[in-house]
Structures are given as structure tokens and as C-alpha cells.
Amino acid sequence: MSTHAKRERLILADLLEGVGPDAPTLCGGWRTRDLAAHVVVRERRPDAAGGILIGALKGRLERVQEEFAAKPYEELLQLIRTGPPRLSPYGIKQVDEAANTVEFYVHAEDVRRAQPDWTPRPLDRVFEDALWSRLEKAARLLGRKSPAGLVLRRPDGQTVVAHRGAPVVTVTGSPGELTMFAFGRQEVAQVDVEGEQDVVDKVRGSHLGLPM
């Protein structure tokens, strides 16, 4: 049975293939080639991937990522589709699900939503619940830099507090859209945001999420 992470991996690879190597993404100044190289390095070069979180290793990460970005684009896509090396921790199903489900979903949307005339992708309830479960666990970490209290709410009323404080901003949307918002893609997330307007503006412009 295919896992969420495996499905999202293939969706991401297909999107990268469809738009080509030089299309824009939502990841800063990265083009699709850069995003593909990032995904490959994260899984296959742990000696460099630590630079995603550790500042002292950032220079090495950038050098290695540039080396991979210079490879043929088709090779990068094949490496993404093939998945991690045999002895990689990501090869363990539980680790893959925990580490890659949201990673690949968000990056797939980074590609999709950077293109003109993009349309929302409908998600099934099982996958939405999986995303919500991960949001519940990570919300406080993702929202730690919010300039105000931040509450994430599903349309059915389920809520999670991402940051305690006052005044409070409440963000309502599907788990997929709340995931995009909480991972720093506030401007493209299809959500309703309630609160004092100046506070809402500050939250929308804040650095939410984690390095991916």
C-alpha cells in the first residue's frame, strides 16, 4: 500500500517535470532546478543537509546543492522518484512518513502555486487528517515567531494553538491550507484570517514555519 509520503514524492516529481527546470517556485529565489537539487541533497547527502538547520554548515550545503543543481534535470527527477539510498533512515517507512509527508506536500505546492493560473488541489479526508495530525504536533514550533497569539482552526471547529499571546489571530481553513500558512506560505494559503487588521497584517508578514 502506498504511503502518503510516497504519493507526495511522485506528485512533486511530476510537477517538477511538467513545468521544466527553470520555472519559478515559492522558495525565495529558487527555480525548479534548485528545489529539485534541495530535495535530492536532503535525502542523499546527510553530510551537507545539516546546513538546513545548522548555520555553521550552511556554506557546505550551498556548495553541494549547487553541484547537484548542475546535473541534468532528468537525473535529479529520477533520484527524487527513486527515493533515498538503501541505508538511509528515510528508507524506513515510519521515518519517511514522519519526515517527508509534509515536506513533499508543501514543496509540491511551492511549484504549483508559483505558476500562473494555478488551481487548488482537492485533498481526500484521510490525507487531510494526516496533515492535521502533524500540524497538531508541530504547531507550537511552527508558530513560535508569530507576533501575536495564533490559533489554527479547521472548518469543523477543531483548533490548535500555534502561539500563545494577545491579541489573537484565528486562521480558518482546510488542513492543507493551514499547513501552507503555518509553513510560511501565508500569502498563498486559501484561509480566512480573523483579528485586528494591523495584527493580521503582522502575522501574514511574519516568519512562520521551519527551514525545509
C-alpha positions as CSV (number, residue, x, y, z in Angstrom):
1,M,0.0,0.0,0.0
2,S,1.4,3.4,-1.0
3,T,2.1,5.8,1.9
4,H,1.3,9.5,1.9
5,A,5.0,10.3,1.6
6,K,5.5,8.1,-1.5
7,R,2.4,9.5,-3.2
8,E,3.5,13.1,-2.5
9,R,7.0,12.3,-3.7
10,L,5.7,11.3,-7.1
11,I,3.3,14.2,-7.3
12,L,6.2,16.6,-6.6
13,A,8.4,14.9,-9.2
14,D,5.6,15.0,-11.8
15,L,5.0,18.7,-11.1
16,L,8.7,19.5,-11.4
17,E,8.8,17.6,-14.7
18,G,5.7,19.3,-16.1
19,V,7.0,22.8,-15.6
20,G,10.6,22.2,-16.5
21,P,13.9,23.2,-14.8
22,D,13.6,26.9,-14.9
23,A,10.1,27.6,-13.6
24,P,9.6,29.8,-10.5
25,T,8.8,28.4,-7.1
26,L,7.7,29.9,-3.8
27,C,11.1,29.1,-2.2
28,G,12.8,32.5,-2.3
29,G,14.8,32.9,-5.5
30,W,14.9,29.2,-6.3
31,R,13.9,27.9,-9.7
32,T,12.5,24.4,-10.0
33,R,16.0,23.0,-10.7
34,D,17.2,24.4,-7.3
35,L,14.2,22.9,-5.5
36,A,14.9,19.5,-7.1
37,A,18.5,19.7,-6.0
38,H,17.5,20.6,-2.5
39,V,15.2,17.5,-2.2
40,V,17.9,15.2,-3.5
41,V,20.6,16.6,-1.2
42,R,18.4,16.5,1.8
43,E,17.9,12.7,1.3
44,R,21.2,11.6,-0.2
45,R,23.9,13.9,1.4
46,P,23.4,14.0,5.2
47,D,26.9,15.4,5.4
48,A,25.6,18.6,3.8
49,A,21.9,18.5,4.6
50,G,22.7,19.5,8.2
51,G,23.2,23.0,6.9
52,I,19.4,23.3,6.5
53,L,19.2,23.7,10.3
54,I,22.9,24.4,11.4
55,G,24.3,27.7,10.4
56,A,27.9,26.6,10.5
57,L,27.2,24.0,7.8
58,K,25.2,26.3,5.5
59,G,28.2,27.1,3.2
60,R,28.8,23.4,2.6
61,L,25.1,22.8,2.0
62,E,25.0,25.6,-0.6
63,R,28.1,24.2,-2.4
64,V,26.8,20.7,-2.6
65,Q,23.4,21.9,-3.6
66,E,24.9,23.9,-6.5
67,E,26.8,20.8,-7.6
68,F,23.6,18.8,-7.8
69,A,21.7,21.7,-9.5
70,A,24.3,21.5,-12.3
71,K,23.4,17.9,-13.0
72,P,21.0,17.0,-15.8
73,Y,17.4,17.9,-14.7
74,E,16.1,14.5,-15.7
75,E,18.7,12.8,-13.4
76,L,17.5,14.9,-10.5
77,L,13.9,13.9,-11.1
78,Q,14.9,10.2,-11.3
79,L,16.7,10.5,-8.0
80,I,13.6,12.0,-6.4
81,R,11.3,9.3,-7.8
82,T,13.7,6.5,-6.8
83,G,13.8,7.7,-3.3
84,P,16.6,7.6,-0.6
85,P,19.6,5.3,-0.7
86,R,19.2,1.9,0.7
87,L,20.8,2.6,4.0
88,S,19.2,6.0,4.5
89,P,16.9,6.5,7.6
90,Y,14.4,7.9,5.1
91,G,14.2,4.4,3.7
92,I,12.3,3.3,6.8
93,K,8.6,3.7,6.2
94,Q,7.8,5.3,9.6
95,V,10.7,7.8,9.2
96,D,9.7,8.5,5.6
97,E,6.1,9.2,6.6
98,A,7.1,11.4,9.5
99,A,9.8,13.4,7.7
100,N,8.6,13.6,4.2
101,T,4.8,13.7,4.0
102,V,4.6,17.4,4.8
103,E,7.9,18.2,3.2
104,F,6.8,16.9,-0.2
105,Y,3.3,18.3,0.0
106,V,4.5,21.8,0.8
107,H,7.2,21.7,-1.9
108,A,4.7,20.4,-4.5
109,E,2.5,23.4,-3.7
110,D,5.6,25.6,-3.9
111,V,5.8,24.5,-7.5
112,R,2.1,24.5,-8.3
113,R,1.2,27.9,-6.7
114,A,4.1,29.7,-8.3
115,Q,2.7,29.1,-11.8
116,P,0.2,31.4,-13.4
117,D,-3.5,30.3,-13.2
118,W,-2.8,27.6,-10.6
119,T,-5.8,25.9,-9.1
120,P,-6.3,24.4,-5.6
121,R,-5.7,20.7,-5.4
122,P,-8.6,18.8,-3.7
123,L,-7.4,16.5,-0.9
124,D,-9.1,13.4,0.4
125,R,-10.3,13.3,4.1
126,V,-7.7,10.7,5.1
127,F,-4.8,12.8,3.8
128,E,-6.3,16.0,5.4
129,D,-6.5,14.2,8.7
130,A,-2.8,13.1,8.3
131,L,-1.8,16.7,7.7
132,W,-3.9,17.9,10.7
133,S,-2.3,15.3,13.0
134,R,1.2,16.6,12.0
135,L,0.0,20.2,12.5
136,E,-1.2,19.5,16.0
137,K,2.2,18.1,16.9
138,A,4.3,20.8,15.3
139,A,2.1,23.9,15.7
140,R,3.9,25.5,18.6
141,L,7.2,25.1,16.9
142,L,5.9,26.4,13.6
143,G,4.2,29.4,15.2
144,R,7.0,30.3,17.7
145,K,7.9,33.6,15.8
146,S,4.3,34.8,15.5
147,P,4.0,38.4,16.6
148,A,0.6,37.7,18.2
149,G,-1.5,34.8,19.6
150,L,-2.2,32.4,16.7
151,V,-4.9,29.8,16.6
152,L,-5.4,27.4,13.6
153,R,-8.9,26.1,13.1
154,R,-10.5,23.6,10.8
155,P,-13.9,24.3,9.3
156,D,-15.4,21.7,11.7
157,G,-14.2,23.7,14.7
158,Q,-11.1,21.6,15.7
159,T,-8.4,24.0,16.8
160,V,-4.8,24.1,17.8
161,V,-2.9,26.9,19.4
162,A,0.3,27.7,17.5
163,H,1.3,30.6,19.6
164,R,0.0,31.9,23.0
165,G,-0.4,35.6,23.4
166,A,-2.7,38.5,22.9
167,P,-4.3,39.9,20.8
168,V,-5.2,36.6,19.0
169,V,-5.4,35.9,15.3
170,T,-7.5,33.0,14.2
171,V,-6.8,31.3,10.9
172,T,-9.5,29.0,9.5
173,G,-9.1,26.6,6.6
174,S,-8.6,23.1,5.5
175,P,-5.6,21.2,6.9
176,G,-3.8,21.5,3.6
177,E,-4.2,25.3,3.6
178,L,-3.4,25.7,7.2
179,T,-0.2,23.7,6.6
180,M,0.8,26.1,3.9
181,F,0.1,29.1,6.2
182,A,1.9,27.6,9.2
183,F,5.0,26.8,7.0
184,G,5.4,30.4,6.0
185,R,3.3,30.5,2.8
186,Q,0.8,32.9,4.3
187,E,0.2,34.9,1.1
188,V,-0.9,31.9,-1.0
189,A,-2.8,30.0,1.7
190,Q,-6.5,29.9,1.0
191,V,-7.7,30.7,4.5
192,D,-9.9,33.1,6.4
193,V,-7.9,35.2,8.9
194,E,-9.8,36.9,11.8
195,G,-8.4,39.5,14.2
196,E,-7.5,43.2,14.4
197,Q,-6.4,44.2,10.9
198,D,-3.0,45.6,11.9
199,V,-2.3,42.4,13.9
200,V,-3.4,40.2,11.0
201,D,-1.1,42.1,8.7
202,K,1.8,41.5,11.1
203,V,1.1,37.8,11.3
204,R,0.8,37.5,7.5
205,G,4.2,39.1,7.1
206,S,5.9,37.2,9.9
207,H,8.4,34.3,9.6
208,L,6.4,31.3,10.4
209,G,7.4,27.7,9.8
210,L,10.8,25.9,9.7
211,P,13.6,25.5,7.2
212,M,12.7,22.7,4.8
